[in-house]
């Protein structure tokens, strides 16, 4: 019992309480997402205030995946009660951009990136909070390596899928394709 690294949540009589352990791990994940969200918000309030205006939340950010949520509220709702096109564009841009920013930062090289083009397929109306998912970490990492080696501009198409989990579960509400253009200096 004394050797348990989670002694703060252990019950002396019965050993570790698995329920408390799960809550502890959940708190760690929440804290990480909270910190990532506020790091992103601090950056965008200074550099791109429009993104801050729609109050995005980082749900997950790894080397392979980025998940961002945009709430449906007074600021992001259009005249028919669904997520406004501009808020959808911000969600797609931010999801791909955060993943690219993370991978470029890990390379420790100076690489500038922009989005060269934007294509959207709207499949259903987003009538609740919307989650944007980009799983192109491997593709972006390869492009970063190529940009570093060649010192030429490299373009990579990055797909982003939008979901409205509270209404449609895993059914996509939109598919976005952004071309990420980067160059190492």
N, C-alpha and C positions, 0 to 999 in steps of 0.2 A: 504494500500500500504506500509506504513512504517513498518507494522508488518510482511511483507513477508520475510521469511528467505532467499529467493533468490533475495533480493532487488538489488543486483548488476546486475542482468540480466532482471530486470523488466522495462517496459516502463511506465513512470509516467502518460501518457495520457490514455493508453489503458489497463494497468494492466500487468500481466505476459505474456511474449511472449513465447508460448509453444514451438516454434521452437528452441529458445535459451535454454530453459530448457532442451529439449531433447539433444542438443549438450553438455550442461553442464554435464548431466548424462553420456553421451557417453564418455566424457573426463575423468570422474571419473573411469569408467570401464577400459578405455585404460590405465590410470595411474596405476590402481591396477595390470593389466596384465603386464605392463612395469616393475613395481617393482618386481613382482614375477619372471619374466624372468631374471632380473639382479641379484636377490638373488640366483637363480638357477645357473646362469653362474659364479658368484663369487665362489660358492661352487665347481662346477665341474672343473674350471680352476686349482684349487689347488689339488683336490682329483682325478678327472677322466678327464684329459685334452682331451681325444678323443671325449667326448661328446661336449665339447666346440667347437671343430673343425667343427662340422656339423651345428652350429648356430641354435639350437632349440629355439622356442618361446613358452612360456606358454600362451595358449589362455584362459584357465579356470582351476581353482583349487579350489574345494570345498571339503567338507567332503564326498561327494558321487561320484564326477566326477573329472577326470583330462583330459584335452585336450591339446595336444602339437602338434606344427607344425614343420616339417622339410622341409626346402626349397630345391627345385631341382636346383642345381647350379654346377659349375665346381668341387667343392669338393665332392658332393654327387652323381653325375651322373656316371653311368656305360658306357660301350662301346656301348650299344644300345640306349642310351638316356633316360633311366628310372632310378629311384632311386636305388642305389647300395644296395645289400643285407645288408652290414654292417650298412648303414644309416638306413635301415628299422629296424634292430635289435636295434640300439641305440634309435630310436623313441619308440619302444615297451617297452624296458627296462626303459627308462626315464619316460614314462607315468605311468607305474605301480609303479615305484620306488618313484616318487614324491608324489603320493597318499598315499603310505605306509609310507613314511617319515613324511608327514603331520599328519597322524593319530597316528603314534607312538609318535611323538613329543607332541601331545595333551594329550597323556596318562600320561606324565611326569614320565615314568619309563624308565630305561635303557634297551633297546631291540635292539639287533643286528639282521640284516636281510640280506639275500642273495637270489639270485635266484637259485633254485635247478636244474631246467631244462627249456628248451625252445623248443616250437613247433610252426611251422609256416605253414599256408596254404596261398599260393599266388594265388589270384583269378584273378587279372588283373595287368598289368604293371602300375606302378605309374609314369606317364609321366608329372607331375607337382608337385607343393608343396603338401605335404601329411600331413593330420591331423590324429593323433592317439588318440583314445578315450578309456578310462577305466572308467566304471561305477560300480566298485566293492567295493565302500566305505563301504557298510554294511558288506560284506563278510570279508573284511580286518579288520574292527573294531572288529568283533566277534573273529577273530583269535588273534588279539592283546590282547583282554580280556582273552582268553583261555591261551595264553602264560604267561600272568602275574599271573594268578591263579595257573597254573600247574608248572611253572618254567621248563617245558619241551619244546623241540623243537616242533613247530607247523608248518604244511605245509598247504598252501591254494593255489588252482589253480586260477589264475587271467586271464580272457580273455581281450584282447585288440583288437580293430577293427581299421583298417586303411582305410581312405577315401581320394580321390583326388577330392575335391569339385568343383574346377574350370573346370574339365572335365566330371566327372561322377556324380555330385550332391551327392545323398545319397547312391549310390551303393558302397558297400565295395570293396576295392582292396586287402585287406589281413586280415587274422584273426590270431592272435598270442595268445598262451597260455603259460604263465610263472608260475611256481610254486614258490611261495614266502615262504621261510623258515625262521622262526624267533624264537628267544629264549630270554626270560627275564633273566637278571642277577641281 
